[in-house]
Amino acid sequence: MDIDTVTTLVVEETRTRMAQLIAPVPVRNKADNLRRLCRLFQALGICKLISTADVDGFRTNLIRGAQARRYYLRKSREENSLDDRFLGISKVQSIFDAIVAGDVALARQIASLSVDEWHETWEYEDDFCYYLFVHRLIQSVHFVDTDEAAAVIARLERALEGQRSRRLSLLKALQQRDASEFLRAFDGFLEDCRQSNEKKRATITEYTAEAIFWPGSFVSIEGLAWLRFAAARGIEPADEFAYCPADARQSYPLLAVPDLFDSLDQALKQA
């Protein structure tokens, strides 16, 4: 599958799903659609980056994906629809999208709107603990040094029941401010990404599913976010890393991206 084909498929589906949001139904009926849009915008952003090195296009689409998540979380609270499994904090990577795009305020809004209690029918406990740590870290840079951070790490370790976890290693290295351990954990994380991509690539049979998967097999948004978390702790590896293009690792001025979902909400209110 080539980049032009992927981009065309992703753009077409994004337009279709955005149009479907116009339906005047409760947000829980749009949850799956919005979750898909988070992934589509991320995929489109990566396509912009790897095809033409369009960093602004990359960041703009990451922000749009994060805006989709914020919209869903906000509307769920407004409609008191708080029993939907898509509220699980590990369901999408939108908080990483906002961080990599450089919109910390948007990331914090997602964190503050998110449900911070674990529901075993929504997500695995280890995934929940990992994302809870990330949410708390984004809300406060000092979180990593607190007793609560240590408790979340301990809970994650218990939930893993002895299984190896690169994510756990990253959390511990960040907490200890250990640059060498972070580098080892991060290299392992990227190797896990490579292996996971190979396994997924072998099982994908649907053309549109492959189009969404394909961009993420070249760029790891989660990995890029971790390099930013590390930098905030004074850990700034000079190495080049697979899945983490140099252009995406740079700091840029904040982008003002119009919120398509806010416009949609206003249109629905006037209908």
KOLPANU-815028 format. One record per atom (N, C-alpha, C): chain; atom name; x, y, z; residue number from 1. Coordinates in steps of 0.001 Angstrom, whole numbers, padded with zeros to 6 digits. Layout:
REM residues N
- A,CA,X,Y,Z,NUM
...
This chain:
REM residues 271
- A,N,000854,-001191,000000,1
- A,CA,000000,000000,000000,1
- A,C,000887,001237,000000,1
- A,N,000643,002179,-000917,2
- A,CA,001478,003369,-001008,2
- A,C,000832,004550,-000282,2
- A,N,001629,005579,-000023,3
- A,CA,001196,006713,000785,3
- A,C,000021,007459,000168,3
- A,N,-000001,007590,-001154,4
- A,CA,-001099,008309,-001801,4
- A,C,-002423,007563,-001632,4
- A,N,-002378,006246,-001770,5
- A,CA,-003589,005436,-001581,5
- A,C,-004077,005522,-000149,5
- A,N,-003147,005411,000776,6
- A,CA,-003506,005495,002199,6
- A,C,-004152,006838,002507,6
- A,N,-003531,007904,002050,7
- A,CA,-004063,009239,002318,7
- A,C,-005465,009407,001751,7
- A,N,-005669,008940,000524,8
- A,CA,-006983,009052,-000111,8
- A,C,-008040,008299,000685,8
- A,N,-007728,007074,001098,9
- A,CA,-008687,006269,001865,9
- A,C,-009003,006912,003216,9
- A,N,-007975,007409,003877,10
- A,CA,-008170,008021,005197,10
- A,C,-008993,009299,005083,10
- A,N,-008710,010124,004097,11
- A,CA,-009468,011368,003907,11
- A,C,-010925,011066,003592,11
- A,N,-011168,010101,002723,12
- A,CA,-012544,009756,002349,12
- A,C,-013341,009273,003562,12
- A,N,-012731,008404,004367,13
- A,CA,-013463,007909,005535,13
- A,C,-013662,009010,006568,13
- A,N,-012666,009869,006726,14
- A,CA,-012798,010975,007679,14
- A,C,-013972,011875,007306,14
- A,N,-014093,012216,006042,15
- A,CA,-015207,013055,005592,15
- A,C,-016543,012375,005819,15
- A,N,-016600,011081,005532,16
- A,CA,-017848,010334,005717,16
- A,C,-018261,010320,007177,16
- A,N,-017311,010058,008047,17
- A,CA,-017635,009959,009476,17
- A,C,-017925,011320,010100,17
- A,N,-017286,012362,009638,18
- A,CA,-017621,013704,010114,18
- A,C,-019051,014055,009723,18
- A,N,-019443,013697,008508,19
- A,CA,-020810,013979,008045,19
- A,C,-021831,013218,008880,19
- A,N,-021488,012017,009318,20
- A,CA,-022410,011208,010110,20
- A,C,-022668,011797,011499,20
- A,N,-021759,012645,011961,21
- A,CA,-021915,013250,013291,21
- A,C,-023032,014278,013327,21
- A,N,-023518,014685,012175,22
- A,CA,-024574,015699,012113,22
- A,C,-025895,015167,012671,22
- A,N,-026046,013850,012721,23
- A,CA,-027293,013263,013220,23
- A,C,-027582,013733,014644,23
- A,N,-028810,014214,014915,24
- A,CA,-029172,014731,016248,24
- A,C,-029501,013598,017224,24
- A,N,-028494,012826,017595,25
- A,CA,-028679,011703,018515,25
- A,C,-027724,011873,019694,25
- A,N,-027968,011173,020811,26
- A,CA,-027069,011282,021965,26
- A,C,-025631,010923,021600,26
- A,N,-024687,011492,022336,27
- A,CA,-023290,011286,021998,27
- A,C,-022872,009828,022162,27
- A,N,-023520,009081,023030,28
- A,CA,-023152,007675,023180,28
- A,C,-023399,006913,021880,28
- A,N,-024348,007402,021071,29
- A,CA,-024602,006772,019777,29
- A,C,-023533,007142,018750,29
- A,N,-022710,008133,019086,30
- A,CA,-021652,008574,018186,30
- A,C,-020267,008150,018688,30
- A,N,-020245,007432,019802,31
- A,CA,-018975,007129,020462,31
- A,C,-018015,006362,019563,31
- A,N,-018495,005317,018920,32
- A,CA,-017626,004514,018069,32
- A,C,-017113,005347,016891,32
- A,N,-017992,006183,016362,33
- A,CA,-017622,007056,015252,33
- A,C,-016522,008037,015670,33
- A,N,-016675,008626,016839,34
- A,CA,-015691,009583,017326,34
- A,C,-014361,008902,017642,34
- A,N,-014435,007699,018178,35
- A,CA,-013206,006954,018442,35
- A,C,-012463,006683,017133,35
- A,N,-013204,006310,016127,36
- A,CA,-012594,006055,014823,36
- A,C,-011974,007342,014258,36
- A,N,-012656,008458,014447,37
- A,CA,-012124,009726,013961,37
- A,C,-010810,010091,014645,37
- A,N,-010684,009756,015925,38
- A,CA,-009410,009992,016614,38
- A,C,-008282,009283,015879,38
- A,N,-008524,008052,015498,39
- A,CA,-007502,007265,014800,39
- A,C,-007276,007786,013377,39
- A,N,-008347,008184,012724,40
- A,CA,-008229,008678,011355,40
- A,C,-007411,009964,011291,40
- A,N,-007692,010891,012190,41
- A,CA,-006941,012144,012186,41
- A,C,-005469,011896,012513,41
- A,N,-005202,010978,013446,42
- A,CA,-003808,010644,013736,42
- A,C,-003127,010071,012495,42
- A,N,-003814,009148,011822,43
- A,CA,-003256,008532,010614,43
- A,C,-003001,009581,009533,43
- A,N,-003946,010502,009366,44
- A,CA,-003784,011545,008355,44
- A,C,-002610,012455,008700,44
- A,N,-002462,012760,009970,45
- A,CA,-001338,013588,010383,45
- A,C,-000006,012928,010074,45
- A,N,000090,011654,010357,46
- A,CA,001332,010935,010071,46
- A,C,001595,010896,008569,46
- A,N,000545,010719,007788,47
- A,CA,000701,010745,006328,47
- A,C,001294,012071,005870,47
- A,N,000819,013168,006460,48
- A,CA,001350,014490,006108,48
- A,C,002844,014571,006426,48
- A,N,003221,013992,007548,49
- A,CA,004610,014073,007990,49
- A,C,005539,013248,007101,49
- A,N,005145,012000,006819,50
- A,CA,006071,011120,006108,50
- A,C,006036,011299,004595,50
- A,N,004985,011924,004081,51
- A,CA,004916,012097,002623,51
- A,C,005585,013376,002155,51
- A,N,005349,014476,002890,52
- A,CA,005881,015772,002448,52
- A,C,006579,016547,003568,52
- A,N,006843,015893,004697,53
- A,CA,007468,016568,005847,53
- A,C,006680,017806,006273,53
- A,N,005344,017711,006146,54
- A,CA,004455,018814,006512,54
- A,C,004194,018741,008019,54
- A,N,005056,019394,008787,55
- A,CA,004949,019325,010246,55
- A,C,003679,019998,010746,55
- A,N,003318,021131,010156,56
- A,CA,002094,021810,010572,56
- A,C,000867,020954,010271,56
- A,N,000859,020295,009114,57
- A,CA,-000248,019407,008781,57
- A,C,-000315,018222,009728,57
- A,N,000840,017713,010087,58
- A,CA,000947,016627,011071,58
- A,C,000345,017058,012397,58
- A,N,000780,018195,012904,59
- A,CA,000328,018666,014210,59
- A,C,-001153,019057,014177,59
- A,N,-001587,019674,013089,60
- A,CA,-002996,020077,012971,60
- A,C,-003916,018876,013085,60
- A,N,-003584,017802,012413,61
- A,CA,-004458,016627,012441,61
- A,C,-004388,015880,013770,61
- A,N,-003231,015904,014423,62
- A,CA,-003165,015332,015775,62
- A,C,-004079,016114,016717,62
- A,N,-004060,017425,016587,63
- A,CA,-004922,018259,017433,63
- A,C,-006395,017971,017144,63
- A,N,-006744,017796,015885,64
- A,CA,-008137,017489,015549,64
- A,C,-008574,016152,016161,64
- A,N,-007685,015182,016146,65
- A,CA,-008017,013912,016788,65
- A,C,-008237,014087,018278,65
- A,N,-007393,014909,018913,66
- A,CA,-007552,015175,020339,66
- A,C,-008827,015967,020608,66
- A,N,-009172,016877,019711,67
- A,CA,-010421,017630,019851,67
- A,C,-011634,016703,019768,67
- A,N,-011534,015668,018946,68
- A,CA,-012628,014694,018847,68
- A,C,-012836,014003,020190,68
- A,N,-011743,013641,020840,69
- A,CA,-011847,012998,022157,69
- A,C,-012402,013975,023189,69
- A,N,-011918,015196,023191,70
- A,CA,-012421,016197,024140,70
- A,C,-013922,016397,023954,70
- A,N,-014362,016463,022704,71
- A,CA,-015779,016653,022408,71
- A,C,-016603,015503,022989,71
- A,N,-016146,014291,022760,72
- A,CA,-016878,013125,023271,72
- A,C,-016945,013136,024795,72
- A,N,-015829,013432,025441,73
- A,CA,-015804,013450,026902,73
- A,C,-016702,014561,027451,73
- A,N,-016648,015729,026832,74
- A,CA,-017457,016862,027299,74
- A,C,-018945,016586,027129,74
- A,N,-019316,016080,025955,75
- A,CA,-020724,015798,025696,75
- A,C,-021235,014671,026596,75
- A,N,-020392,013701,026895,76
- A,CA,-020799,012610,027778,76
- A,C,-021140,013144,029161,76
- A,N,-020372,014112,029621,77
- A,CA,-020654,014710,030931,77
- A,C,-021921,015571,030866,77
- A,N,-022059,016343,029793,78
- A,CA,-023235,017192,029648,78
- A,C,-024520,016366,029608,78
- A,N,-024447,015207,028972,79
- A,CA,-025622,014345,028818,79
- A,C,-025715,013293,029920,79
- A,N,-024803,013388,030900,80
- A,CA,-024770,012431,032012,80
- A,C,-024723,010986,031500,80
- A,N,-023949,010788,030459,81
- A,CA,-023769,009464,029867,81
- A,C,-022393,008954,030267,81
- A,N,-022302,008429,031493,82
- A,CA,-021006,008086,032061,82
- A,C,-020820,006589,032263,82
- A,N,-021615,005792,031545,83
- A,CA,-021496,004343,031669,83
- A,C,-021153,003684,030332,83
- A,N,-020488,004432,029481,84
- A,CA,-020134,003953,028147,84
- A,C,-018692,003462,028158,84
- A,N,-018449,002257,027638,85
- A,CA,-017110,001673,027680,85
- A,C,-016080,002504,026916,85
- A,N,-016522,003325,025971,86
- A,CA,-015578,004143,025230,86
- A,C,-015001,005270,026080,86
- A,N,-015530,005451,027289,87
- A,CA,-014952,006415,028216,87
- A,C,-013653,005903,028836,87
- A,N,-013364,004621,028688,88
- A,CA,-012127,004063,029208,88
- A,C,-010925,004867,028729,88
- A,N,-010044,005247,029648,89
- A,CA,-008980,006190,029294,89
- A,C,-007930,005596,028364,89
- A,N,-007917,004278,028217,90
- A,CA,-006935,003661,027328,90
- A,C,-007502,003363,025943,90
- A,N,-008704,003834,025653,91
- A,CA,-009366,003483,024397,91
- A,C,-008762,004172,023176,91
- A,N,-008189,005347,023354,92
- A,CA,-007592,006082,022239,92
- A,C,-006285,006715,022705,92
- A,N,-005460,007149,021744,93
- A,CA,-004180,007778,022051,93
- A,C,-004251,009305,022003,93
- A,N,-005441,009836,022110,94
- A,CA,-005625,011274,021887,94
- A,C,-004803,012146,022819,94
- A,N,-004595,011688,024033,95
- A,CA,-003823,012512,024958,95
- A,C,-002368,012583,024506,95
- A,N,-001869,011507,023908,96
- A,CA,-000531,011534,023320,96
- A,C,-000499,012433,022086,96
- A,N,-001576,012388,021300,97
- A,CA,-001656,013254,020117,97
- A,C,-001485,014713,020509,97
- A,N,-002199,015134,021552,98
- A,CA,-002139,016537,021979,98
- A,C,-000739,016907,022461,98
- A,N,-000096,016010,023200,99
- A,CA,001249,016272,023704,99
- A,C,002247,016407,022564,99
- A,N,002203,015473,021610,100
- A,CA,003143,015501,020488,100
- A,C,002906,016733,019618,100
- A,N,001646,017151,019509,101
- A,CA,001325,018352,018726,101
- A,C,001717,019626,019449,101
- A,N,002073,019530,020719,102
- A,CA,002503,020702,021480,102
- A,C,001373,021477,022125,102
- A,N,000171,020867,022205,103
- A,CA,-000971,021552,022819,103
- A,C,-001220,020954,024203,103
- A,N,-000443,021405,025168,104
- A,CA,-000532,020869,026520,104
- A,C,-001889,021198,027153,104
- A,N,-002424,022378,026862,105
- A,CA,-003721,022768,027423,105
- A,C,-004807,021792,026981,105
- A,N,-004795,021402,025727,106
- A,CA,-005772,020445,025219,106
- A,C,-005591,019097,025894,106
- A,N,-004353,018673,026078,107
- A,CA,-004086,017410,026763,107
- A,C,-004624,017447,028194,107
- A,N,-004453,018575,028865,108
- A,CA,-004939,018696,030242,108
- A,C,-006460,018707,030302,108
- A,N,-007084,019287,029299,109
- A,CA,-008551,019267,029253,109
- A,C,-009064,017839,029088,109
- A,N,-008403,017069,028246,110
- A,CA,-008784,015664,028076,110
- A,C,-008628,014923,029398,110
- A,N,-007511,015167,030074,111
- A,CA,-007268,014494,031351,111
- A,C,-008317,014863,032392,111
- A,N,-008661,016143,032463,112
- A,CA,-009614,016588,033488,112
- A,C,-011037,016105,033200,112
- A,N,-011366,015893,031941,113
- A,CA,-012708,015422,031580,113
- A,C,-012844,013904,031642,113
- A,N,-011719,013212,031721,114
- A,CA,-011741,011752,031653,114
- A,C,-012226,011119,032951,114
- A,N,-012796,009943,032823,115
- A,CA,-013201,009147,033989,115
- A,C,-011948,008550,034610,115
- A,N,-011738,008759,035906,116
- A,CA,-010494,008295,036527,116
- A,C,-010708,007098,037449,116
- A,N,-011780,006363,037214,117
- A,CA,-012022,005124,037946,117
- A,C,-011982,003957,036973,117
- A,N,-011423,002835,037436,118
- A,CA,-011302,001673,036568,118
- A,C,-012607,000882,036531,118
- A,N,-013015,000520,035320,119
- A,CA,-014168,-000348,035094,119
- A,C,-013661,-001582,034363,119
- A,N,-013761,-002724,034982,120
- A,CA,-013141,-003917,034418,120
- A,C,-013772,-004365,033102,120
- A,N,-014998,-003919,032820,121
- A,CA,-015613,-004271,031537,121
- A,C,-015218,-003302,030419,121
- A,N,-014521,-002246,030759,122
- A,CA,-014114,-001248,029772,122
- A,C,-012699,-001491,029245,122
- A,N,-011768,-001864,030150,123
- A,CA,-010359,-001946,029769,123
- A,C,-009599,-002790,030782,123
- A,N,-008417,-003258,030386,124
- A,CA,-007568,-004010,031305,124
- A,C,-007023,-003083,032380,124
- A,N,-006840,-003622,033590,125
- A,CA,-006395,-002775,034695,125
- A,C,-004993,-002225,034468,125
- A,N,-004104,-003013,033856,126
- A,CA,-002757,-002500,033627,126
- A,C,-002770,-001332,032625,126
- A,N,-003619,-001435,031590,127
- A,CA,-003750,-000323,030653,127
- A,C,-004288,000918,031357,127
- A,N,-005296,000701,032198,128
- A,CA,-005877,001825,032945,128
- A,C,-004828,002504,033807,128
- A,N,-004039,001726,034549,129
- A,CA,-003043,002301,035452,129
- A,C,-001996,003110,034677,129
- A,N,-001581,002568,033563,130
- A,CA,-000585,003264,032740,130
- A,C,-001131,004607,032262,130
- A,N,-002335,004600,031718,131
- A,CA,-002909,005846,031213,131
- A,C,-003248,006801,032356,131
- A,N,-003628,006272,033510,132
- A,CA,-003891,007134,034662,132
- A,C,-002624,007880,035053,132
- A,N,-001499,007189,035054,133
- A,CA,-000229,007838,035360,133
- A,C,000036,008963,034360,133
- A,N,-000161,008669,033086,134
- A,CA,000072,009673,032040,134
- A,C,-000846,010878,032237,134
- A,N,-002122,010623,032522,135
- A,CA,-003068,011721,032742,135
- A,C,-002625,012597,033916,135
- A,N,-002235,011951,035004,136
- A,CA,-001816,012715,036186,136
- A,C,-000528,013491,035903,136
- A,N,000375,012884,035158,137
- A,CA,001629,013540,034815,137
- A,C,001379,014796,033991,137
- A,N,000437,014718,033079,138
- A,CA,000113,015861,032227,138
- A,C,-000551,016970,033038,138
- A,N,-001338,016583,034027,139
- A,CA,-001998,017578,034859,139
- A,C,-001023,018305,035777,139
- A,N,000068,017619,036152,140
- A,CA,001061,018242,037024,140
- A,C,002428,017601,036799,140
- A,N,003409,018408,036456,141
- A,CA,004755,017874,036218,141
- A,C,005362,017331,037507,141
- A,N,004831,017743,038646,142
- A,CA,005360,017292,039929,142
- A,C,004748,015963,040370,142
- A,N,003755,015482,039640,143
- A,CA,003075,014243,040031,143
- A,C,004046,013080,040175,143
- A,N,005020,013010,039286,144
- A,CA,005912,011857,039237,144
- A,C,006666,011652,040544,144
- A,N,006816,012697,041344,145
- A,CA,007551,012602,042607,145
- A,C,006648,012390,043821,145
- A,N,005372,012149,043597,146
- A,CA,004427,012034,044706,146
- A,C,004209,010581,045131,146
- A,N,003626,010427,046299,147
- A,CA,003261,009096,046781,147
- A,C,002195,008469,045885,147
- A,N,001326,009312,045319,148
- A,CA,000292,008787,044434,148
- A,C,000915,008142,043198,148
- A,N,001949,008769,042658,149
- A,CA,002631,008191,041498,149
- A,C,003209,006827,041841,149
- A,N,003839,006733,043004,150
- A,CA,004401,005453,043440,150
- A,C,003300,004406,043598,150
- A,N,002137,004838,044099,151
- A,CA,001020,003914,044288,151
- A,C,000472,003418,042957,151
- A,N,000409,004303,041972,152
- A,CA,-000088,003901,040645,152
- A,C,000877,002906,040005,152
- A,N,002175,003151,040144,153
- A,CA,003174,002226,039604,153
- A,C,003057,000864,040288,153
- A,N,002893,000868,041605,154
- A,CA,002755,-000390,042338,154
- A,C,001496,-001135,041909,154
- A,N,000421,-000393,041696,155
- A,CA,-000830,-001017,041248,155
- A,C,-000667,-001619,039846,155
- A,N,000013,-000900,038977,156
- A,CA,000270,-001410,037639,156
- A,C,001081,-002698,037707,156
- A,N,002081,-002719,038557,157
- A,CA,002924,-003913,038682,157
- A,C,002111,-005104,039178,157
- A,N,001215,-004863,040117,158
- A,CA,000353,-005950,040612,158
- A,C,-000577,-006452,039510,158
- A,N,-001125,-005518,038756,159
- A,CA,-002067,-005888,037703,159
- A,C,-001388,-006720,036618,159
- A,N,-000104,-006515,036412,160
- A,CA,000629,-007257,035387,160
- A,C,000885,-008708,035784,160
- A,N,000818,-008981,037077,161
- A,CA,000985,-010356,037591,161
- A,C,002250,-011021,037057,161
- A,N,003345,-010278,037121,162
- A,CA,004628,-010847,036738,162
- A,C,004978,-010742,035267,162
- A,N,004053,-010246,034430,163
- A,CA,004358,-010089,033013,163
- A,C,005330,-008934,032788,163
- A,N,006198,-009081,031784,164
- A,CA,007116,-008010,031438,164
- A,C,006346,-006851,030803,164
- A,N,006745,-005642,031132,165
- A,CA,006077,-004471,030571,165
- A,C,007088,-003350,030356,165
- A,N,007300,-002972,029102,166
- A,CA,008182,-001846,028810,166
- A,C,007581,-000553,029358,166
- A,N,006257,-000472,029341,167
- A,CA,005609,000731,029860,167
- A,C,005915,000909,031338,167
- A,N,005859,-000185,032085,168
- A,CA,006197,-000119,033505,168
- A,C,007640,000335,033682,168
- A,N,008529,-000188,032873,169
- A,CA,009945,000206,032950,169
- A,C,010121,001693,032659,169
- A,N,009356,002220,031708,170
- A,CA,009421,003642,031397,170
- A,C,008960,004491,032580,170
- A,N,007867,004070,033205,171
- A,CA,007365,004817,034357,171
- A,C,008399,004841,035480,171
- A,N,009001,003693,035746,172
- A,CA,009995,003618,036817,172
- A,C,011220,004466,036496,172
- A,N,011678,004409,035251,173
- A,CA,012850,005201,034866,173
- A,C,012558,006691,034972,173
- A,N,011349,007084,034601,174
- A,CA,010964,008489,034706,174
- A,C,010913,008915,036162,174
- A,N,010322,008072,037003,175
- A,CA,010216,008386,038424,175
- A,C,011604,008535,039055,175
- A,N,012529,007655,038669,176
- A,CA,013876,007658,039247,176
- A,C,014807,008648,038556,176
- A,N,014329,009256,037492,177
- A,CA,015133,010187,036691,177
- A,C,016448,009517,036263,177
- A,N,016311,008286,035796,178
- A,CA,017467,007470,035432,178
- A,C,017584,007435,033907,178
- A,N,018518,008206,033363,179
- A,CA,018639,008347,031916,179
- A,C,019021,007033,031232,179
- A,N,019972,006302,031800,180
- A,CA,020402,005057,031169,180
- A,C,019299,004017,031191,180
- A,N,018558,003939,032294,181
- A,CA,017454,002986,032376,181
- A,C,016323,003394,031441,181
- A,N,016099,004699,031329,182
- A,CA,015075,005165,030394,182
- A,C,015433,004752,028975,182
- A,N,016684,004928,028594,183
- A,CA,017107,004581,027243,183
- A,C,016928,003090,026985,183
- A,N,017276,002262,027955,184
- A,CA,017073,000815,027792,184
- A,C,015587,000484,027649,184
- A,N,014778,001091,028500,185
- A,CA,013340,000820,028455,185
- A,C,012734,001320,027152,185
- A,N,013198,002482,026694,186
- A,CA,012646,003061,025472,186
- A,C,013045,002240,024252,186
- A,N,014283,001783,024201,187
- A,CA,014706,000898,023108,187
- A,C,013847,-000365,023093,187
- A,N,013571,-000901,024280,188
- A,CA,012716,-002085,024370,188
- A,C,011297,-001791,023933,188
- A,N,010802,-000619,024302,189
- A,CA,009461,-000201,023895,189
- A,C,009356,-000141,022379,189
- A,N,010351,000434,021730,190
- A,CA,010331,000550,020273,190
- A,C,010461,-000818,019609,190
- A,N,011221,-001720,020213,191
- A,CA,011304,-003073,019668,191
- A,C,009961,-003787,019790,191
- A,N,009273,-003557,020899,192
- A,CA,007921,-004114,021050,192
- A,C,006994,-003556,019983,192
- A,N,007152,-002261,019679,193
- A,CA,006355,-001649,018608,193
- A,C,006599,-002364,017285,193
- A,N,007863,-002623,016995,194
- A,CA,008208,-003299,015740,194
- A,C,007566,-004679,015670,194
- A,N,007687,-005437,016734,195
- A,CA,007123,-006782,016752,195
- A,C,005605,-006758,016659,195
- A,N,004989,-005816,017376,196
- A,CA,003532,-005695,017331,196
- A,C,003060,-005331,015931,196
- A,N,003769,-004425,015281,197
- A,CA,003403,-004035,013922,197
- A,C,003482,-005211,012961,197
- A,N,004516,-006025,013117,198
- A,CA,004668,-007188,012242,198
- A,C,003517,-008169,012429,198
- A,N,003125,-008387,013678,199
- A,CA,002017,-009304,013954,199
- A,C,000702,-008768,013390,199
- A,N,000450,-007487,013604,200
- A,CA,-000800,-006885,013126,200
- A,C,-000855,-006882,011606,200
- A,N,000272,-006569,010986,201
- A,CA,000310,-006504,009522,201
- A,C,-000087,-007856,008908,201
- A,N,000285,-008912,009570,202
- A,CA,000010,-010251,009049,202
- A,C,-001453,-010658,009195,202
- A,N,-002194,-009953,010072,203
- A,CA,-003580,-010354,010339,203
- A,C,-004616,-009453,009690,203
- A,N,-004199,-008290,009194,204
- A,CA,-005150,-007339,008611,204
- A,C,-005601,-007809,007231,204
- A,N,-006901,-007883,007063,205
- A,CA,-007458,-008316,005771,205
- A,C,-008322,-007235,005136,205
- A,N,-008819,-006294,005939,206
- A,CA,-009685,-005247,005413,206
- A,C,-008840,-004080,004907,206
- A,N,-009172,-003600,003719,207
- A,CA,-008379,-002560,003064,207
- A,C,-008361,-001267,003871,207
- A,N,-009524,-000835,004366,208
- A,CA,-009575,000421,005122,208
- A,C,-008870,000284,006469,208
- A,N,-008948,-000893,007071,209
- A,CA,-008243,-001119,008329,209
- A,C,-006741,-001029,008119,209
- A,N,-006274,-001543,006995,210
- A,CA,-004849,-001462,006674,210
- A,C,-004430,-000011,006475,210
- A,N,-005307,000789,005882,211
- A,CA,-004989,002195,005641,211
- A,C,-004785,002949,006948,211
- A,N,-005563,002633,007982,212
- A,CA,-005397,003298,009273,212
- A,C,-004160,002761,009989,212
- A,N,-003918,001455,009869,213
- A,CA,-002771,000844,010536,213
- A,C,-001450,001320,009939,213
- A,N,-001398,001454,008646,214
- A,CA,-000159,001676,007911,214
- A,C,000646,002875,008404,214
- A,N,000053,004073,008570,215
- A,CA,000860,005226,009024,215
- A,C,001486,004991,010399,215
- A,N,000719,004402,011314,216
- A,CA,001225,004152,012662,216
- A,C,002320,003108,012722,216
- A,N,002506,002362,011632,217
- A,CA,003585,001385,011593,217
- A,C,004919,002048,011241,217
- A,N,004876,003341,010941,218
- A,CA,006089,004104,010637,218
- A,C,006429,005123,011729,218
- A,N,005415,005620,012411,219
- A,CA,005615,006652,013435,219
- A,C,004843,006264,014695,219
- A,N,005522,006302,015832,220
- A,CA,004885,006007,017118,220
- A,C,004576,007313,017853,220
- A,N,003309,007669,017899,221
- A,CA,002912,008878,018631,221
- A,C,003188,008703,020116,221
- A,N,002932,007526,020624,222
- A,CA,003205,007263,022043,222
- A,C,004697,007404,022332,222
- A,N,005537,006874,021439,223
- A,CA,006977,006998,021625,223
- A,C,007427,008449,021607,223
- A,N,006903,009231,020694,224
- A,CA,007240,010656,020625,224
- A,C,006823,011380,021903,224
- A,N,005652,011011,022433,225
- A,CA,005196,011630,023680,225
- A,C,006150,011294,024825,225
- A,N,006650,010061,024834,226
- A,CA,007562,009672,025908,226
- A,C,008875,010445,025859,226
- A,N,009329,010778,024681,227
- A,CA,010540,011600,024589,227
- A,C,010299,012979,025189,227
- A,N,009081,013483,025069,228
- A,CA,008746,014778,025684,228
- A,C,008635,014653,027208,228
- A,N,008041,013560,027677,229
- A,CA,007963,013352,029131,229
- A,C,009369,013276,029722,229
- A,N,010240,012564,029030,230
- A,CA,011610,012414,029512,230
- A,C,012332,013760,029542,230
- A,N,012149,014554,028483,231
- A,CA,012802,015864,028419,231
- A,C,012388,016750,029592,231
- A,N,011116,016640,029978,232
- A,CA,010618,017435,031106,232
- A,C,011295,017039,032418,232
- A,N,011884,015830,032456,233
- A,CA,012613,015359,033636,233
- A,C,014120,015518,033465,233
- A,N,014520,016217,032407,234
- A,CA,015943,016433,032187,234
- A,C,016638,015287,031479,234
- A,N,015856,014364,030911,235
- A,CA,016413,013225,030174,235
- A,C,016175,013480,028690,235
- A,N,017217,013801,027964,236
- A,CA,017067,014147,026549,236
- A,C,018068,013360,025702,236
- A,N,017735,012117,025361,237
- A,CA,018647,011304,024551,237
- A,C,018909,011969,023198,237
- A,N,020172,012016,022811,238
- A,CA,020529,012616,021528,238
- A,C,020410,011611,020386,238
- A,N,020118,010366,020730,239
- A,CA,020045,009300,019731,239
- A,C,018915,009542,018734,239
- A,N,019063,008934,017572,240
- A,CA,017961,008849,016624,240
- A,C,017230,007543,016900,240
- A,N,015913,007598,016857,241
- A,CA,015113,006422,017185,241
- A,C,014176,006067,016040,241
- A,N,014016,004771,015838,242
- A,CA,012999,004309,014895,242
- A,C,011639,004783,015376,242
- A,N,010752,005075,014437,243
- A,CA,009368,005489,014725,243
- A,C,009256,006885,015347,243
- A,N,010390,007588,015480,244
- A,CA,010371,008919,016103,244
- A,C,011147,009903,015222,244
- A,N,010544,010354,014124,245
- A,CA,011244,011252,013200,245
- A,C,011711,012536,013889,245
- A,N,012872,013005,013473,246
- A,CA,013458,014194,014098,246
- A,C,012534,015404,014014,246
- A,N,011850,015587,012878,247
- A,CA,010955,016733,012714,247
- A,C,009848,016737,013759,247
- A,N,009385,015560,014139,248
- A,CA,008286,015455,015095,248
- A,C,008766,015603,016533,248
- A,N,010070,015590,016748,249
- A,CA,010625,015713,018097,249
- A,C,010917,017155,018473,249
- A,N,010833,018052,017508,250
- A,CA,011152,019455,017758,250
- A,C,009997,020165,018474,250
- A,N,010339,021278,019120,251
- A,CA,009312,022132,019735,251
- A,C,008956,023245,018757,251
- A,N,007688,023490,018595,252
- A,CA,007205,024509,017663,252
- A,C,006213,025417,018380,252
- A,N,005960,026613,017850,253
- A,CA,004940,027487,018438,253
- A,C,003573,026816,018419,253
- A,N,002762,027155,019398,254
- A,CA,001425,026580,019490,254
- A,C,000614,026889,018238,254
- A,N,-000057,025881,017718,255
- A,CA,-000913,026056,016543,255
- A,C,-002336,026386,016968,255
- A,N,-002941,027335,016289,256
- A,CA,-004359,027647,016517,256
- A,C,-005163,026857,015496,256
- A,N,-005806,025791,015957,257
- A,CA,-006553,024910,015056,257
- A,C,-008042,025048,015352,257
- A,N,-008830,025536,014411,258
- A,CA,-010278,025655,014635,258
- A,C,-010878,024314,015056,258
- A,N,-011761,024362,016043,259
- A,CA,-012368,023142,016567,259
- A,C,-013585,022770,015728,259
- A,N,-013438,021773,014861,260
- A,CA,-014538,021333,014006,260
- A,C,-015707,020812,014827,260
- A,N,-015406,020257,015981,261
- A,CA,-016450,019634,016796,261
- A,C,-017250,020664,017580,261
- A,N,-016597,021748,017936,262
- A,CA,-017320,022850,018564,262
- A,C,-018287,023470,017556,262
- A,N,-017828,023612,016313,263
- A,CA,-018699,024134,015252,263
- A,C,-019880,023203,015017,263
- A,N,-019609,021898,015056,264
- A,CA,-020671,020908,014899,264
- A,C,-021696,021039,016016,264
- A,N,-021214,021208,017222,265
- A,CA,-022114,021332,018372,265
- A,C,-023014,022553,018227,265
- A,N,-022439,023651,017774,266
- A,CA,-023227,024864,017600,266
- A,C,-024299,024663,016514,266
- A,N,-023941,023967,015464,267
- A,CA,-024893,023699,014395,267
- A,C,-026039,022823,014867,267
- A,N,-025737,021835,015703,268
- A,CA,-026767,020938,016233,268
- A,C,-027713,021689,017169,268
- A,N,-027177,022642,017923,269
- A,CA,-028012,023404,018837,269
- A,C,-028972,024312,018098,269
- A,N,-028555,024749,016924,270
- A,CA,-029400,025663,016141,270
- A,C,-030380,024930,015227,270
- A,N,-030199,023616,015112,271
- A,CA,-031065,022841,014197,271
- A,C,-032487,022727,014746,271
